[in-house]
């Protein structure tokens, strides 16, 4: 595609008129006289809104197509280009996607297509999200939000969804939840938009210990999913809702959701998200004690995510794989896996806390209880500071057990007490 030409309105009217083989009189009459049209075409007189509407109707165009030089159908063409670019992004062709998004954003701005430009800006934010540049993704989302008033409801919701995700990964889970809940108070009439917002709530709520609120979001989303029209939104919901069903012991429903999410993501060519669902299923299988299956699923997910350059996914799937190896008695293998992804963790407070706790677990498995104590205390501090109460509870319990092993009963009791405090703070 080429950029929109910077053509004066009068010159555009003249070009369109002569392209049809019309004289000035043939275009102008009966509504206006030839002389007035001549002044418009030379730029000496601007057309009124009424005249512009009249000329657009005579030329078979919309007013905005005439005013901004939009070729008929260009908005749909640009949206389709963004959809194709998004599939490129999901399949790891990041440079191709980024170039396409930038080109469409420029064209949309030139044609004054605010809704399309907003979508292009959102897609540019998605590039940063996939590259795990959380602060840049948040800035790009805020840039997209400048045009959100012109965007369709599903896109406005997705901007909020991703912005919330950025705040959560930056350690501000409270702000992440508050923003989404504020958006939900408007009760979006669009089922895709409402489903998107409910999906954004589930994981942060669960990590902060708000299981009952997360369950309500999952139940509401299950109802909305029947009316939603975007397969990717429905798939994201199923992936997140599976966490709730696992937490309340509904393994059958959790497996159904993960299976459906993989199917839906694959149906629209979203390879990255399909791989993330396999990662989620590996976590699920580990929790069920099906360690060999979990290892296979997580290895496949990690390899697929690595192939498309999704660093944040590689880090998460690798940490989960390390958890499996610890449980299989392969502490050295687990330690190597954590070291492999450690450079990727500094930008994600949740993953950093998880990895630090895992290193404490590995040290415990090795019998190095002093190192385990230090690492578990560090992990608990990270998780508590980021309001990740669910993770902090688990870490505090393990720390208490390690301290008890060392014979430090009073310190162990204090660690358990802090775990109870974290659990209470989650409610």
Secondary structure, DSSP 4 states (H G I P E B T S, - for coil): --PPP---HHHHHHHHHHHTT--HHHHHTTTS-HHHHHHHHHTSSPPPHHHHHHHHHHHT--HHHHHHTPPTTHHHHHHHHHHHHHHHHHTT-HHHHHHHHHHHHHHHHHTT-HHHHHHHHHHHHHHHHHTT-HHHHHHHHHHHHTTGGGS-HHHHHHHHHHHHHHHHHTT-HHHHHHHHHHHHTT--SSHHHHHHHHHHHHHHHHHTT-HHHHHHHHHHHHHHHTT---HHHHHHHHHHHHHHHHHTT-HHHHHHHHHHHHHHHHHTT-HHHHHHHHHHHHHHHHHTT-HHHHHHHHHHHHHHHHHTT-HHHHHHHHHHHHHHHHHTT-HHHHHHHHHHHGGG-TT-HHHHHHHHHHHHHHHHHHT-HHHHHHHHHHHHHHHHHTT-HHHHHHHHHHHHHHHHHTT-HHHHHHHHHHHHHHHHHH-
